[in-house]
Amino acid sequence: MSTSQSTVLDQPLLRRADFGDFQLPNRVVMAPTTRARAANDGLVPTEMHAAYYGQRASAGLIITEGTWVGERAIGFIKVPGIYSQEQVAGWRQVTELVHTLGGRIVLQLWHTGAASHPDHLGGELPAGPSAINPHEMSFTPSGFKETVTPREMTTADIENTIVDFHAAAVNARRAGFDGVEVHAIGSFLIPQFLNPRLNHRSDSYGTDRAGRRRLLLEIVDAAAAAWDGRRVGVRLSPYWTSGELFAADDETLADYDELVTELSDHPVAYLHLRGPAQDAPGDTPDFEAFARYRRRFDGPLIANHGFDRESGNAVIEAGAADAVSFATHFIANPDLVTRFAMNRDLAAGDPDTYYAGEADGYVDYPVSAWRDDSR
């Protein structure tokens, strides 16, 4: 091996890592990315899903697209679920292929809450922490529509939702996944409960910071009960800004400070953190935004949002993260780990096919061609 090859291969992203009970051969994580390819009435993963994830099995860890924990969780078209036997069987095709190819894969569990729309729910209102419209857009079968004022979840609704997350984790284990990740980012159910502008409850799931984070902590514990050891990750987005109701202000960040600290006392395998947006494309992500929470969480931390090979290596080397997840880079580069290892250029994806289509823009991205750098 030449000196230049040795230098390229000896980079932080390619080092092994222990994440809870996950042993990763590298620190290049495939981020969850909604692709809307479950184009069937049962929202069942197909052989095309297996091909898509199998092509990316060299990732240190694959985190699947967000997956519905139940029918009341649905809020986006053509996203697969994990609540029926047919869905479990479909996902088993995915995990068997990924494992055959030497990969590790966890299932992300998703519930949209008040960010859904009656068009997804047979005409019924979606439910959220309080009867407050989050003023988001829901991708329905007839296109994007504005959200409506939801009904406030009852205590029984909340208990049933926690049961749904537990059942989904059980089904994920039956489907052969190595673990699950709780979707708690953006403007969806769990962040709605965390948000004092949307959560005006006066019971034990509201009132103050401790009450607002109770749902997430109970979901984590319920999902963890389906596994031996630490097999549950949590994805958070404290820096998420959307409209007037989601803002990364001092109060929000302080809320997340306490939440992340408390997550260390629960059976969490890793924390997956979406960082702030960059001021301009190509800017280096703010390492301190991740270090803020790295100091508060006892387990491994995965950094996400705006990273490339250089900044990914740098954030690990700086100790602000233990691994880095990539979304759009993995869409267009199924062999992303190899491209990083061999210092190859990255292909660009086609945004028109991110959330629609069939095989085009999904399983047809090529691997990089060999070139002889010694000449």
C-alpha positions as CSV (number, residue, x, y, z in Angstrom):
1,M,0.0,0.0,0.0
2,S,1.4,3.4,-1.0
3,T,1.8,6.2,1.6
4,S,-1.0,8.2,0.1
5,Q,-3.4,5.2,0.3
6,S,-2.4,4.6,3.9
7,T,-3.1,8.3,4.8
8,V,-6.5,8.2,3.1
9,L,-7.5,5.0,4.9
10,D,-6.3,6.2,8.3
11,Q,-9.1,8.7,8.9
12,P,-11.5,9.0,11.9
13,L,-14.6,8.1,9.8
14,L,-13.1,4.7,9.0
15,R,-12.3,3.7,12.6
16,R,-14.3,1.0,14.4
17,A,-16.6,2.1,17.2
18,D,-18.8,0.6,19.9
19,F,-22.3,2.2,20.1
20,G,-24.2,0.6,23.0
21,D,-24.5,-2.9,21.9
22,F,-23.7,-2.0,18.3
23,Q,-20.2,-2.7,17.0
24,L,-19.6,-0.5,14.0
25,P,-16.8,-1.3,11.5
26,N,-16.7,2.4,10.5
27,R,-18.3,5.7,11.6
28,V,-20.0,6.5,8.3
29,V,-23.7,6.2,9.2
30,M,-26.6,6.2,6.7
31,A,-29.1,8.8,8.0
32,P,-32.8,8.1,7.8
33,T,-34.2,9.6,4.6
34,T,-37.9,9.5,3.5
35,R,-38.0,8.1,0.0
36,A,-41.8,7.3,-0.4
37,R,-41.4,4.0,-2.4
38,A,-44.0,1.9,-0.5
39,A,-46.5,2.3,-3.3
40,N,-49.0,-0.3,-2.2
41,D,-52.2,-0.2,-0.1
42,G,-50.6,-2.0,2.8
43,L,-47.5,0.3,3.0
44,V,-45.4,-2.8,2.8
45,P,-41.6,-2.7,2.0
46,T,-40.8,-4.4,-1.3
47,E,-37.8,-6.1,-2.9
48,M,-36.8,-2.6,-4.2
49,H,-36.4,-1.5,-0.6
50,A,-34.2,-4.5,0.0
51,A,-32.1,-3.6,-3.0
52,Y,-31.8,0.0,-1.9
53,Y,-30.6,-0.8,1.6
54,G,-28.5,-3.7,0.4
55,Q,-26.6,-1.4,-1.9
56,R,-25.6,0.7,1.1
57,A,-24.7,-2.2,3.5
58,S,-21.1,-1.0,3.8
59,A,-22.3,1.9,6.1
60,G,-21.1,1.5,9.6
61,L,-24.8,1.6,10.6
62,I,-27.9,2.0,8.4
63,I,-30.8,3.9,9.9
64,T,-33.9,3.4,7.8
65,E,-36.4,5.9,6.7
66,G,-39.0,6.9,9.4
67,T,-41.6,4.1,9.6
68,W,-45.1,4.3,10.9
69,V,-45.7,2.7,14.3
70,G,-49.5,2.6,13.7
71,E,-52.2,3.8,11.4
72,R,-52.8,6.9,13.5
73,A,-49.2,7.8,13.0
74,I,-49.4,8.3,9.2
75,G,-48.7,11.7,7.8
76,F,-46.8,11.3,4.5
77,I,-47.6,9.3,1.3
78,K,-46.0,5.9,0.5
79,V,-44.0,5.6,3.7
80,P,-43.8,2.0,5.0
81,G,-45.1,0.9,8.4
82,I,-44.1,-1.7,11.0
83,Y,-47.6,-2.5,12.5
84,S,-48.8,-5.3,10.3
85,Q,-47.6,-8.9,9.7
86,E,-47.1,-8.1,6.0
87,Q,-44.9,-5.1,6.8
88,V,-42.8,-7.3,9.2
89,A,-42.3,-9.8,6.4
90,G,-41.4,-7.1,3.9
91,W,-38.8,-5.6,6.2
92,R,-37.4,-9.1,6.9
93,Q,-36.3,-9.2,3.2
94,V,-34.4,-6.0,3.8
95,T,-32.7,-7.1,7.0
96,E,-31.7,-10.5,5.7
97,L,-30.1,-9.0,2.6
98,V,-28.3,-6.2,4.6
99,H,-27.0,-8.8,7.1
100,T,-25.9,-11.2,4.3
101,L,-23.8,-8.3,2.9
102,G,-22.2,-7.7,6.3
103,G,-24.3,-4.6,7.3
104,R,-26.0,-3.5,10.5
105,I,-29.5,-1.8,10.3
106,V,-31.9,-0.2,12.7
107,L,-35.5,0.9,12.1
108,Q,-36.6,4.4,12.7
109,L,-40.0,4.7,14.4
110,W,-42.1,7.7,13.4
111,H,-45.4,9.3,14.4
112,T,-46.4,12.7,12.8
113,G,-49.0,13.7,15.4
114,A,-50.6,17.1,14.7
115,A,-48.5,17.5,11.5
116,S,-50.7,14.9,9.8
117,H,-53.9,15.7,7.9
118,P,-57.4,14.2,7.8
119,D,-56.6,13.0,4.2
120,H,-54.3,10.4,5.8
121,L,-56.7,9.4,8.6
122,G,-59.9,8.6,6.8
123,G,-61.2,12.1,7.4
124,E,-60.6,12.2,11.1
125,L,-58.6,14.9,12.8
126,P,-55.0,14.2,13.7
127,A,-54.2,14.4,17.4
128,G,-51.5,16.4,19.2
129,P,-50.5,17.5,22.6
130,S,-53.0,20.4,22.5
131,A,-55.6,21.7,20.1
132,I,-53.1,24.0,18.4
133,N,-52.4,24.0,14.7
134,P,-48.6,23.6,14.1
135,H,-49.0,25.4,10.8
136,E,-46.9,22.9,8.8
137,M,-47.5,21.3,5.4
138,S,-48.5,17.6,5.1
139,F,-47.7,15.6,1.9
140,T,-51.1,14.0,1.1
141,P,-52.2,11.8,-1.8
142,S,-53.4,14.9,-3.6
143,G,-50.3,17.0,-2.8
144,F,-49.1,19.3,0.0
145,K,-51.9,20.7,2.2
146,E,-51.8,22.9,5.3
147,T,-52.3,21.2,8.6
148,V,-55.5,21.8,10.5
149,T,-56.2,22.3,14.2
150,P,-55.8,18.9,15.8
151,R,-57.8,17.4,18.7
152,E,-55.9,17.2,22.0
153,M,-54.7,13.7,22.8
154,T,-56.4,12.1,25.8
155,T,-54.5,10.2,28.4
156,A,-55.7,7.0,26.8
157,D,-54.4,8.3,23.4
158,I,-51.0,8.9,24.9
159,E,-51.0,5.4,26.5
160,N,-52.0,3.8,23.3
161,T,-49.2,5.7,21.4
162,I,-46.6,4.4,23.9
163,V,-48.0,0.9,23.4
164,D,-47.7,1.4,19.6
165,F,-44.0,2.3,19.9
166,H,-43.4,-0.8,22.0
167,A,-45.3,-3.0,19.6
168,A,-43.3,-1.5,16.7
169,A,-40.0,-2.2,18.5
170,V,-41.2,-5.8,19.0
171,N,-42.1,-6.1,15.3
172,A,-38.7,-4.6,14.4
173,R,-37.0,-7.3,16.3
174,R,-39.1,-10.0,14.7
175,A,-38.2,-8.5,11.3
176,G,-34.5,-9.0,12.1
177,F,-33.4,-5.4,12.8
178,D,-30.4,-4.8,15.0
179,G,-32.3,-2.1,17.0
180,V,-34.6,0.9,16.5
181,E,-34.3,4.7,16.5
182,V,-37.0,6.9,18.0
183,H,-37.8,9.7,15.5
184,A,-38.0,12.9,17.7
185,I,-37.0,15.6,15.2
186,G,-38.6,18.3,13.1
187,S,-42.2,19.3,13.7
188,F,-43.7,15.9,14.5
189,L,-45.4,14.2,17.5
190,I,-42.5,14.1,20.0
191,P,-41.1,17.6,19.2
192,Q,-44.7,18.9,19.5
193,F,-44.9,17.6,23.1
194,L,-41.4,19.1,23.8
195,N,-42.5,22.5,22.5
196,P,-44.2,24.9,25.0
197,R,-45.8,26.8,22.2
198,L,-47.7,23.6,21.1
199,N,-48.0,21.8,24.4
200,H,-50.4,23.6,26.7
201,R,-51.4,20.6,28.7
202,S,-52.0,20.9,32.4
203,D,-51.5,17.2,33.2
204,S,-48.3,15.2,33.8
205,Y,-47.4,15.3,30.0
206,G,-47.3,19.1,30.0
207,T,-47.0,22.0,32.5
208,D,-43.2,22.2,32.7
209,R,-40.0,20.9,31.1
210,A,-40.2,17.6,33.0
211,G,-43.8,17.0,31.9
212,R,-43.2,18.0,28.3
213,R,-40.3,15.4,27.9
214,R,-42.2,12.7,29.7
215,L,-43.7,11.2,26.5
216,L,-40.3,10.8,24.8
217,L,-38.8,9.2,27.9
218,E,-41.7,6.7,28.3
219,I,-41.5,5.9,24.6
220,V,-37.7,5.2,24.9
221,D,-38.3,2.9,27.8
222,A,-41.2,1.1,26.1
223,A,-39.1,0.6,22.9
224,A,-36.1,-0.6,25.0
225,A,-38.2,-3.2,26.7
226,A,-38.4,-5.1,23.4
227,W,-34.6,-5.6,23.4
228,D,-31.8,-7.1,25.4
229,G,-29.1,-4.5,26.2
230,R,-28.9,-1.1,24.6
231,R,-30.5,-1.2,21.2
232,V,-32.5,2.1,21.0
233,G,-31.2,5.3,19.6
234,V,-32.8,8.7,19.8
235,R,-32.8,11.4,17.1
236,L,-33.2,15.0,18.2
237,S,-33.2,18.4,16.5
238,P,-32.9,21.2,19.1
239,Y,-31.8,23.6,16.4
240,W,-34.9,23.1,14.3
241,T,-36.6,26.3,13.1
242,S,-40.0,26.3,11.3
243,G,-42.5,29.1,11.1
244,E,-43.3,30.9,14.4
245,L,-43.8,27.8,16.5
246,F,-40.5,26.0,16.2
247,A,-37.5,28.2,17.1
248,A,-34.0,27.4,18.3
249,D,-34.1,30.1,21.0
250,D,-32.4,30.1,24.4
251,E,-35.5,28.6,26.1
252,T,-35.6,25.7,23.6
253,L,-31.9,24.9,23.8
254,A,-32.1,25.0,27.6
255,D,-35.1,22.5,27.4
256,Y,-32.9,20.2,25.3
257,D,-30.0,20.6,27.7
258,E,-32.1,19.0,30.5
259,L,-33.6,16.4,28.1
260,V,-30.3,15.2,26.9
261,T,-28.9,15.0,30.4
262,E,-31.8,12.9,31.5
263,L,-31.5,10.6,28.4
264,S,-28.3,9.4,30.0
265,D,-30.3,7.8,32.7
266,H,-32.4,5.8,30.2
267,P,-31.4,2.7,28.1
268,V,-30.3,4.8,25.1
269,A,-27.7,3.2,22.8
270,Y,-26.8,6.5,21.1
271,L,-27.9,10.1,20.5
272,H,-28.4,11.2,16.9
273,L,-28.3,15.0,16.7
274,R,-29.4,17.1,13.8
275,G,-27.3,20.3,13.9
276,P,-28.2,23.9,12.9
277,A,-28.4,24.8,9.2
278,Q,-25.4,26.4,7.7
279,D,-25.5,30.0,6.6
280,A,-24.5,29.1,3.1
281,P,-24.1,25.7,1.2
282,G,-20.7,24.3,1.8
283,D,-20.1,26.1,5.1
284,T,-18.5,23.9,7.8
285,P,-21.1,22.8,10.4
286,D,-20.9,24.4,13.9
287,F,-19.0,21.8,16.0
288,E,-19.8,23.6,19.2
289,A,-23.5,23.0,18.5
290,F,-22.8,19.3,18.8
291,A,-20.3,19.6,21.6
292,R,-22.9,21.4,23.8
293,Y,-24.9,18.1,23.9
294,R,-21.9,15.8,23.7
295,R,-20.9,17.1,27.2
296,R,-24.4,16.3,28.5
297,F,-24.8,12.8,27.2
298,D,-22.8,9.8,28.5
299,G,-23.2,7.6,25.4
300,P,-22.1,7.9,21.8
301,L,-23.2,10.8,19.7
302,I,-23.9,10.8,15.9
303,A,-23.6,14.3,14.3
304,N,-25.8,15.1,11.3
305,H,-26.6,17.9,8.8
306,G,-24.3,19.5,6.3
307,F,-21.2,17.3,6.7
308,D,-18.8,16.1,4.0
309,R,-15.8,13.8,4.3
310,E,-13.5,16.6,5.5
311,S,-15.8,18.1,8.1
312,G,-17.0,14.6,9.2
313,N,-13.4,13.6,10.0
314,A,-12.8,16.9,11.7
315,V,-15.8,16.7,14.0
316,I,-14.8,13.2,15.2
317,E,-11.2,14.2,15.6
318,A,-12.3,17.3,17.7
319,G,-14.3,15.0,20.0
320,A,-17.6,16.7,19.4
321,A,-19.1,13.5,17.9
322,D,-18.3,9.8,17.7
323,A,-19.8,9.2,14.2
324,V,-21.4,11.2,11.4
325,S,-24.6,10.4,9.4
326,F,-25.1,11.4,5.8
327,A,-28.4,11.6,4.0
328,T,-28.2,13.1,0.5
329,H,-24.7,11.8,0.0
330,F,-25.9,8.2,0.6
331,I,-28.8,8.7,-1.8
332,A,-26.5,9.4,-4.8
333,N,-23.5,7.3,-3.5
334,P,-24.4,3.8,-2.5
335,D,-20.7,3.2,-2.1
336,L,-20.1,6.3,0.1
337,V,-17.7,4.5,2.5
338,T,-15.6,3.4,-0.4
339,R,-15.6,6.8,-2.0
340,F,-14.4,8.3,1.4
341,A,-11.8,5.6,1.8
342,M,-10.4,6.1,-1.7
343,N,-10.8,9.8,-1.8
344,R,-13.2,9.6,-4.8
345,D,-15.5,12.5,-5.9
346,L,-19.1,12.3,-4.8
347,A,-22.0,12.1,-7.3
348,A,-25.0,14.5,-6.9
349,G,-28.5,13.2,-6.5
350,D,-31.7,14.2,-8.4
351,P,-34.0,16.1,-6.0
352,D,-37.0,15.5,-8.3
353,T,-36.8,11.8,-7.4
354,Y,-36.1,12.1,-3.6
355,Y,-39.8,11.6,-2.6
356,A,-41.4,10.2,-5.7
357,G,-40.9,7.7,-8.5
358,E,-39.9,4.0,-8.6
359,A,-36.5,2.6,-9.4
360,D,-35.3,5.8,-11.1
361,G,-33.3,7.9,-8.6
362,Y,-33.6,5.1,-6.0
363,V,-31.7,2.0,-6.9
364,D,-30.0,3.1,-10.1
365,Y,-27.1,5.2,-8.8
366,P,-23.8,3.6,-9.9
367,V,-20.8,2.9,-7.8
368,S,-17.6,4.8,-8.6
369,A,-15.4,3.6,-11.3
370,W,-11.9,2.4,-10.6
371,R,-9.1,4.7,-11.6
372,D,-5.3,4.1,-11.3
373,D,-3.9,7.0,-9.2
374,S,-0.4,5.7,-9.5
375,R,-0.1,6.8,-13.1
